[in-house]
Amino acid sequence: MNEHVIAVTGATGVTGLQLAPRLTERGLNIRYLVRDLDKARVTLGPALDHGAELVAADLDDRASYDRALQGVHTLYLNSGHSPVLEQQQTNAIEAAVAAGCERIVKLSGNVDSPAPIPEAHKALEAKIAACGLRYTFLRPNFYMTNLQYLAAGLKDGDVFTSAIPRDVTMSMTDPRDVADLAATVLAEGGKHDGEGYYQTGAAVSLDDVAETFSRVLGRDIRYETVDVEVWQDMVTKRGLPSWLIEHQVKMIGFAANGAYSYVTRVTEDIAGHPARTLEEFITDHAAAFARTG
Ligand SMILES: NC(=O)c1ccc[n+]([C@@H]2O[C@H](COP(=O)([O-])OP(=O)(O)OC[C@H]3O[C@@H](n4cnc5c(N)ncnc54)[C@H](OP(=O)(O)O)[C@@H]3O)[C@@H](O)[C@H]2O)c1
């Protein structure tokens, strides 16, 4: 086992749950930092069977990170969308410096976007770059798992709706590829110092997504685009918090200009395999899009 301790945050989330078994496979020395030990024991399951540590720590509580990062070499920093993301991750960065960590690998996003979450990531990247530790930034594009929310309409119908224009493409990323990249960067150490990796899959429009859904699920599925005001009204009624709606409206505006269309070879060049396709993602998650009504 590698002697360096790697502290991993966000392991119970979308990409974290994919990352944990990949870290086990590589025999890395992992300390999972989680908010709820009992929940994490269940969700992480076999990832804890090979000597990984499980430690309670909350990003809202700086002192818990001061304790949890003692003896840690590398911090893998990832947490979910939150209006206080910048403060939460600042707590972890400052604790990492105070604890004498040597390296931070941060799961970030497209930091060129003017939406609040990417702006928080951009500010956090700047803090990390200035803090004196070695660092790598992972900047995946739109997760394919977002389709589980965007295409929630497929549970009781054959149409899904958003305010993204139908002809605009986005290079969606499979979270399994994000986990492959993160595991590679964590395992390979200094080779990735100072890098910022914009990771994507192929560029697809939401009409392409509808066509792929139709082919894989064997139903005639359509995408409908609506004005952003109509969309805002829809998601407000569904209970989406106002800060998240504000974030998503800005993301939609950014996407509508084609800003998420770029395609990179990061998965292939660094994780060592071609990016997973949308068809693979929908095939492997078909149950999540099956009709229940
Ligand atoms: N969605 C996208 O398309 C996309 C694209 C690029 C980048 N990103 C970035 O990817 C990151 C993860 O996003 P996601 O939506 O996939 O979320 P996620 O990974 O599912 O996030 C939730 C994780 O964060 C943990 N967490 C939340 N609050 C915490 C706290 N106070 N202390 C410690 N841990 C906490 C959760 O732990 P619990 O289990 O305890 O709740 C869970 O493990 C975000 O920073 C996002 O900006 C997302």
The ligand as an SDF file (V2000), in Angstrom:
LIG
                    3D

 48 52  0  0  0  0  0  0  0  0999 V2000
  -23.2950   18.4420  -12.0130 N   0  0  0  0  0  0  0  0  0  0  0  0
  -22.4730   18.8360  -12.9840 C   0  0  0  0  0  0  0  0  0  0  0  0
  -22.8160   18.8390  -14.1710 O   0  0  0  0  0  0  0  0  0  0  0  0
  -21.0870   19.2690  -12.6280 C   0  0  0  0  0  0  0  0  0  0  0  0
  -20.1810   19.5300  -13.6510 C   0  0  0  0  0  0  0  0  0  0  0  0
  -18.8880   19.9290  -13.3080 C   0  0  0  0  0  0  0  0  0  0  0  0
  -18.5310   20.0380  -11.9860 C   0  0  0  0  0  0  0  0  0  0  0  0
  -19.4390   19.7770  -11.0080 N   0  0  0  0  0  0  0  0  0  0  0  0
  -19.0300   19.9180   -9.6030 C   0  0  0  0  0  0  0  0  0  0  0  0
  -19.0030   18.6460   -9.0020 O   0  0  0  0  0  0  0  0  0  0  0  0
  -19.1490   18.8230   -7.5980 C   0  0  0  0  0  0  0  0  0  0  0  0
  -20.0860   17.7670   -7.0810 C   0  0  0  0  0  0  0  0  0  0  0  0
  -21.3710   18.0380   -7.5610 O   0  0  0  0  0  0  0  0  0  0  0  0
  -22.5420   16.9890   -7.5010 P   0  0  0  0  0  0  0  0  0  0  0  0
  -23.7760   17.7290   -7.8170 O   0  0  0  0  0  0  0  0  0  0  0  0
  -22.1800   15.7910   -8.2810 O   0  0  0  0  0  0  0  0  0  0  0  0
  -22.6270   16.6440   -5.9820 O   0  0  0  0  0  0  0  0  0  0  0  0
  -22.2020   15.3700   -5.2030 P   0  0  0  0  0  0  0  0  0  0  0  0
  -20.8250   14.9220   -5.4900 O   0  0  0  0  0  0  0  0  0  0  0  0
  -23.2970   14.3990   -5.3200 O   0  0  0  0  0  0  0  0  0  0  0  0
  -22.1260   16.1210   -3.7740 O   0  0  0  0  0  0  0  0  0  0  0  0
  -22.4990   15.7550   -2.6690 C   0  0  0  0  0  0  0  0  0  0  0  0
  -21.2620   15.3300   -1.8240 C   0  0  0  0  0  0  0  0  0  0  0  0
  -20.7910   16.4290   -1.0700 O   0  0  0  0  0  0  0  0  0  0  0  0
  -20.8680   16.0600    0.3110 C   0  0  0  0  0  0  0  0  0  0  0  0
  -21.1500   17.2120    1.1420 N   0  0  0  0  0  0  0  0  0  0  0  0
  -22.1600   18.0960    0.9940 C   0  0  0  0  0  0  0  0  0  0  0  0
  -22.1090   19.0040    1.9950 N   0  0  0  0  0  0  0  0  0  0  0  0
  -21.0590   18.6780    2.7780 C   0  0  0  0  0  0  0  0  0  0  0  0
  -20.5140   19.2080    3.9730 C   0  0  0  0  0  0  0  0  0  0  0  0
  -21.0530   20.2710    4.5640 N   0  0  0  0  0  0  0  0  0  0  0  0
  -19.4380   18.6190    4.5050 N   0  0  0  0  0  0  0  0  0  0  0  0
  -18.8780   17.5190    3.9180 C   0  0  0  0  0  0  0  0  0  0  0  0
  -19.3560   16.9530    2.7980 N   0  0  0  0  0  0  0  0  0  0  0  0
  -20.4360   17.5260    2.2420 C   0  0  0  0  0  0  0  0  0  0  0  0
  -22.0190   15.0600    0.3670 C   0  0  0  0  0  0  0  0  0  0  0  0
  -21.9760   14.3280    1.5490 O   0  0  0  0  0  0  0  0  0  0  0  0
  -23.3010   13.7320    2.2420 P   0  0  0  0  0  0  0  0  0  0  0  0
  -23.4340   12.3220    1.7180 O   0  0  0  0  0  0  0  0  0  0  0  0
  -23.0010   13.7900    3.6850 O   0  0  0  0  0  0  0  0  0  0  0  0
  -24.4570   14.5940    1.8440 O   0  0  0  0  0  0  0  0  0  0  0  0
  -21.7390   14.2440   -0.8790 C   0  0  0  0  0  0  0  0  0  0  0  0
  -20.7040   13.3180   -0.6740 O   0  0  0  0  0  0  0  0  0  0  0  0
  -19.6510   20.2480   -7.3730 C   0  0  0  0  0  0  0  0  0  0  0  0
  -18.6260   21.0400   -6.8290 O   0  0  0  0  0  0  0  0  0  0  0  0
  -20.0030   20.7040   -8.7680 C   0  0  0  0  0  0  0  0  0  0  0  0
  -19.8610   22.1020   -8.9580 O   0  0  0  0  0  0  0  0  0  0  0  0
  -20.7020   19.3770  -11.2940 C   0  0  0  0  0  0  0  0  0  0  0  0
  1  2  1  0
  2  3  2  0
  2  4  1  0
  4  5  1  0
  4 48  2  0
  5  6  2  0
  6  7  1  0
  7  8  2  0
  8  9  1  0
  8 48  1  0
  9 10  1  0
  9 46  1  0
 10 11  1  0
 11 12  1  0
 11 44  1  0
 12 13  1  0
 13 14  1  0
 14 15  2  0
 14 16  1  0
 14 17  1  0
 17 18  1  0
 18 19  2  0
 18 20  1  0
 18 21  1  0
 21 22  1  0
 22 23  1  0
 23 24  1  0
 23 42  1  0
 24 25  1  0
 25 26  1  0
 25 36  1  0
 26 27  1  0
 26 35  1  0
 27 28  2  0
 28 29  1  0
 29 30  1  0
 29 35  2  0
 30 31  1  0
 30 32  2  0
 32 33  1  0
 33 34  2  0
 34 35  1  0
 36 37  1  0
 36 42  1  0
 37 38  1  0
 38 39  2  0
 38 40  1  0
 38 41  1  0
 42 43  1  0
 44 45  1  0
 44 46  1  0
 46 47  1  0
M  CHG  2   8   1  16  -1
M  END
$$$$
